Amino acid sequence: MKTILRSIGALLLSAAILLAGGGLMSTLVAIRAADEGFPLVAIGLLTSGYYAGFIAGCLATPFLVKRVGHVRVFAALSSLTAMAALLHVIAINVPVWFILRVLAGFSFAGLYMLIESWINEQAPNEKRGQVLSIYRMVDLGAVTAGQFMLTLADPKDFALFSLVAICICAAVIPISLSTSKAPIAVSNTSLNMKKLIKTSPYAVAGCFAVGLANGSFWGVGPVFVQELGHPTIVVSTFMSIAIATGALLQWPVGWLSDRFGRRALMISMSLMSVGAGVFLWRFAPESQTMLLVGGALYGGFAMQLFGLAAAYANDYAEADEFVAISGGLLLTYGVGSVIGPSLAPIFMAIYGASSMFAFTAAVHFGLAIFGFWRMSQREAKVTDEEFVGMARPRSMMLILRTDPRNLLKRKKPK
């Protein structure tokens, strides 16, 4: 294991720096937009633009890598991301920021794919689960650090956007100087959404619901805390607590899903997410303590749903369907993430900031009801496949490359 860690140490360092910058950027943009007086609906649209760009980046990156290689694409996307970060403080208006968020989403999708595929290339099959766990720890730790970097300067100043750009540029250095062998290009895959829905309707619904609810949380959550009158340190603490509890419960939830069924656990997590949303809706305005407790509950329950949905769909996947199904789930999540951040601010504008979590509670309740209906239509499949938790959906990129069925497919001669 030490040999593997030495071989991917530079890549993990690049990932940590990149993810810290990305975590800072997503929250910073929401807070600065609110400070500039952007309407809530416009702030939600900025997040929708990010995920629209993310979808495009997922589709375009393999073609770019095939054309010029991993290192050049990584450098180009890093430059584009750093430029987008700095342009936020040069041109402060909604249309320009929307374009910049689209560019950031496009770039980050490609950067995640490149780092994750590179790390995977160095991991032997028998150690792959351990390597995944280490990567997830780096991921969540870096994103949490990014939240607390908000306290280093006033969001109204230029400094934090400069810090984002510095992080993105610095992430290029370790991966550019790494002696690790570049991974092979990902083969092109076709997405058959009709077949995906037929294979696992509940998994598709789950990924769409996660996009609606968690996309709103990531994009508008910081504004929700700010609208309640709390300072920046509370914003970063709220977001960090949600991320941390989501990470801590990944393995217990995975253990339960392997033994008691993923669909039943998805329904349970959905209902508990309803409770967390209602708690935040009703009690977060009362005190900072209630706000932070609600954030812990929401992160602990709602952050589990994407991994459960992905694992549930893959329980029904054949060896030649895995990549297409996984890619389709990611696309479904992206569509939900475009729509959700546009809808949640409407509720907030009409009914108050905390009504954002009334929206997420409604989404999760709908998912639970659909799950109960699906139980009457098809029995859950018993599987020996081990659950691999994903606190954030971008880890699907790594799962696409680490499932043994996919590895076998890639090595199959024509």
Secondary structure by P-SEA (a helix, b strand, c coil): caaaaaaaaaaaaaaaaaaaaaaaaaaaaaaaaaaacccaaaaaaaaaaaaaaaaaaaacaaaaaaccccaaaaaaaaaaaaaaaaaccccccaaaaaaaaaaaaaaaaaaaaaaaaaaaaaccccaaaaaaaaaaaaaaaaaaaaaacccccccccaaaaaaaaaaaaaaaaaaaaccccccccccbbbbcaaaaaaacaaaaaaaaaaaaaaaaaaacaaaaaaaacccaaaaaaaaaaaaaaaaaaaaaaaaaaacccaaaaaaaaaaaaaaaaaaaaccccccaaaaaaaaaaaaacccccaaaaaaaaaaacccccaaaaaaaaaaaaaaaaacccccaaaaaacccccaaaaaaaaaaaaaaaaaaaaaaccccccccbbbbbbccccaaaaaacccaaaaaaaaccc
